[in-house]
Amino acid sequence: MYVHPAVDPTAWERLALHADRLYGVVLNVADGPGEAPDPSFAAAARALRAAGVRLYGYADTDYGRRPRKEVIADLERHRDWYGAEGCFLDQAAAEASCLRHYRRLARTARARGLETVVLNPGVHPAPGYTRAADVLVTFEGDWDTYRQAPAPPRWTAAYPPERFCHLVHGVPDGLCGVAFRTARLRGAAVSCAVTGHGANPWAQPPPLAESGPAAETGS
């Protein structure tokens, strides 16, 4: 959920009201936790935790180039300032050559109390990444690209759908439910489909009413 709670408090309130349909919410204060605690984000995070929503702290890994110490420092701030219990590691590498780095990163994050690790390469990575992450984001992109995306590789069938996530933006009005069902058909039990476009399509929650009562969507 990449919008400031003071700018759009209603969007955050909608998330708390639909807590039962959410896998979790990714907190991204300033491409990470920011330099100091933000009272508005802290209040929004408390409301979500009280509603039973799991919170994931955002950290950019720069495709394996960002030092592990810097990434972990971001995650510790998310934990200490906003009560995050998991982490969303963005711009994750997909190549097997970076596996060791991400396994160490995931182990350290869990040791620091971030129990659930989500890696976002945005594509299907080397299969070994399943041993580092609890959830892999194997698609992130716009609706037109998603419609034409190839079938998932065969190795994914060996894992439960709850291990995979799809993030789709630019979905036409009324079709977010179709995107959710498409994710299920492609083996991803966690998904987020939004109508937003541009540099930050994640400024609004998904239209949860379209996803049905059993939806597991993450913002």
matplotlib code that plots the C-alpha trace (Angstrom):
import matplotlib.pyplot as plt

x = [0.0, 2.1, 0.3, 0.7, -2.1, -2.4, -3.0, -5.6, -6.8, -9.9, -7.8, -6.1, -9.4, -10.8, -7.9, -8.7, -12.4, -11.6, -8.9, -10.4, -9.7, -6.1, -3.0, -1.1, -0.2, 3.2, 4.3, 6.5, 7.0, 9.8, 11.2, 11.8, 11.0, 12.3, 14.8, 12.6, 9.2, 6.2, 3.3, 0.7, 2.1, 2.5, -1.2, -2.3, -0.1, -1.6, -5.1, -4.2, -2.6, -5.6, -7.8, -5.5, -3.7, -0.1, 2.4, 5.4, 8.2, 9.4, 13.1, 14.8, 17.5, 18.7, 18.9, 21.4, 23.7, 22.6, 24.6, 22.9, 23.6, 21.6, 18.6, 18.5, 18.7, 15.6, 13.8, 14.6, 13.2, 10.0, 9.8, 10.6, 8.6, 5.6, 5.4, 6.1, 6.2, 7.4, 9.4, 8.8, 12.2, 11.7, 13.8, 15.1, 17.4, 16.2, 19.5, 20.9, 24.2, 22.6, 20.9, 23.5, 23.1, 19.3, 19.4, 21.6, 19.4, 16.3, 18.0, 19.1, 15.6, 14.0, 16.5, 15.6, 11.9, 10.7, 9.1, 7.7, 9.9, 8.5, 10.9, 9.8, 11.8, 8.7, 9.4, 9.9, 13.4, 15.7, 13.9, 16.3, 14.7, 11.8, 14.3, 14.9, 11.4, 8.0, 6.3, 7.7, 6.3, 6.6, 4.7, 4.6, 3.4, 0.4, -2.8, -1.9, 1.3, -0.4, -3.0, -0.2, 2.1, 3.3, 2.3, 4.4, 7.4, 6.8, 8.8, 6.2, 3.7, 5.8, 4.9, 1.5, -0.1, 0.3, 4.0, 3.4, 2.1, 1.1, 0.9, -1.1, -1.7, -3.6, -6.5, -9.6, -12.6, -14.6, -11.9, -9.9, -11.9, -10.9, -7.2, -7.6, -9.1, -6.4, -3.8, -5.4, -5.5, -1.8, -0.9, -0.7, -3.0, -1.8, -2.5, -3.1, -4.9, -5.5, -6.7, -4.0, -1.5, 1.7, 4.8, 2.8, -0.2, -0.4, -1.8, -5.3, -6.4, -7.7, -11.5, -12.0, -15.7, -14.7, -12.5, -15.1, -15.2, -12.2, -9.8, -6.3, -5.0, -2.0, -1.6]
y = [0.0, 2.8, 6.0, 8.1, 7.6, 11.3, 11.8, 9.1, 7.8, 6.2, 3.8, 2.5, 2.3, 0.1, -2.3, -2.7, -3.3, -6.1, -7.7, -11.2, -11.0, -9.9, -12.0, -9.0, -5.4, -4.1, -0.9, 1.4, 4.7, 6.2, 3.4, 1.7, 2.7, 6.3, 8.0, 8.4, 7.0, 8.5, 9.0, 8.6, 5.3, 4.1, 4.8, 3.1, 0.1, -0.2, -0.2, -2.9, -5.1, -4.6, -5.9, -9.0, -7.9, -9.1, -6.3, -6.6, -4.1, -3.0, -3.1, -2.7, -5.3, -3.8, -7.3, -8.5, -5.5, -3.7, -4.7, -7.2, -4.9, -2.0, -4.2, -5.7, -2.2, -1.2, -4.3, -3.7, -0.2, -1.6, -4.0, -1.5, 1.5, -0.2, -3.7, -5.5, -9.2, -10.1, -8.5, -7.8, -7.8, -6.0, -6.0, -9.4, -11.2, -14.3, -15.9, -18.9, -17.1, -14.8, -17.6, -17.7, -13.9, -14.2, -17.3, -15.5, -12.4, -14.5, -16.3, -13.0, -11.4, -14.4, -14.2, -10.6, -11.4, -11.0, -14.4, -14.4, -13.6, -12.5, -12.2, -10.2, -10.9, -10.3, -13.3, -17.1, -17.3, -20.2, -23.0, -22.8, -19.5, -21.5, -22.5, -18.8, -17.4, -18.3, -16.5, -15.8, -13.0, -14.6, -11.9, -8.2, -6.1, -4.6, -6.3, -6.6, -8.3, -10.6, -11.7, -12.9, -14.4, -17.9, -20.9, -21.2, -23.6, -27.2, -27.0, -24.8, -27.7, -29.3, -26.5, -25.3, -22.3, -20.4, -20.1, -17.9, -14.4, -12.3, -8.5, -7.0, -3.3, -1.4, -3.9, -2.5, -1.6, -4.7, -7.2, -7.4, -10.5, -12.1, -11.3, -12.9, -16.1, -16.1, -16.1, -19.1, -20.9, -20.2, -21.6, -18.4, -18.3, -14.9, -12.0, -8.3, -6.8, -3.0, -0.6, 1.9, 3.0, 5.0, 5.2, 4.2, 2.0, 0.7, 3.9, 2.3, -1.0, -3.7, -3.6, -6.4, -6.9, -8.4, -11.1, -13.1, -14.0, -16.4, -14.1, -13.8, -10.5, -8.6, -4.9]
z = [0.0, -1.3, -0.3, 2.8, 5.4, 5.9, 2.1, 1.8, 5.2, 3.6, 1.6, 4.8, 6.6, 3.7, 4.2, 7.9, 7.1, 4.7, 6.9, 6.4, 2.6, 2.9, 2.9, 4.2, 3.6, 2.4, 4.2, 2.0, 3.8, 1.6, -0.6, 2.7, 6.3, 6.0, 8.3, 11.4, 12.6, 10.8, 13.2, 10.5, 9.3, 12.9, 13.6, 10.3, 11.1, 14.6, 13.2, 10.7, 13.3, 15.6, 12.7, 12.3, 9.2, 8.7, 7.9, 5.7, 5.7, 2.2, 1.4, -2.0, -2.6, -6.0, -7.6, -5.1, -5.3, -2.1, 0.9, 3.3, 6.3, 4.7, 3.8, 7.3, 8.9, 6.9, 8.0, 11.7, 11.4, 9.9, 12.8, 15.6, 14.2, 12.7, 14.1, 10.8, 11.2, 7.7, 4.9, 1.2, -0.5, -3.8, -6.9, -6.1, -8.4, -10.3, -11.3, -9.5, -9.0, -6.4, -4.4, -1.6, -1.0, -0.7, 1.5, 3.9, 3.7, 4.5, 7.4, 8.9, 8.5, 10.3, 13.0, 13.5, 14.0, 10.4, 10.2, 6.7, 3.8, 0.4, -2.5, -5.5, -8.6, -10.7, -12.8, -12.2, -10.7, -10.4, -8.5, -5.6, -4.5, -3.0, -0.3, 0.6, 0.5, 2.0, -0.9, -4.4, -6.5, -10.0, -11.9, -11.5, -14.4, -16.3, -17.3, -21.0, -20.3, -17.8, -20.3, -22.6, -20.0, -20.6, -18.5, -15.3, -15.5, -14.5, -11.3, -9.7, -9.6, -6.9, -4.5, -3.0, -4.6, -1.4, -2.2, -5.2, -5.7, -8.8, -8.8, -11.6, -12.2, -14.9, -14.8, -16.5, -14.3, -13.5, -14.3, -11.1, -10.2, -13.5, -12.7, -9.3, -10.8, -13.5, -10.8, -9.1, -12.4, -12.9, -9.5, -7.4, -4.4, -3.4, -5.7, -5.9, -8.9, -9.1, -11.6, -11.0, -13.7, -13.8, -11.6, -8.5, -9.3, -5.7, -4.2, -3.9, -2.5, -4.9, -5.4, -2.9, -3.6, -7.0, -5.5, -3.6, 0.1, -0.1, -1.7, -0.4, -1.7, -0.6, -1.1]

ax = plt.figure().add_subplot(projection="3d")
ax.plot(x, y, z, "-o")
ax.set_aspect("equal")
plt.show()
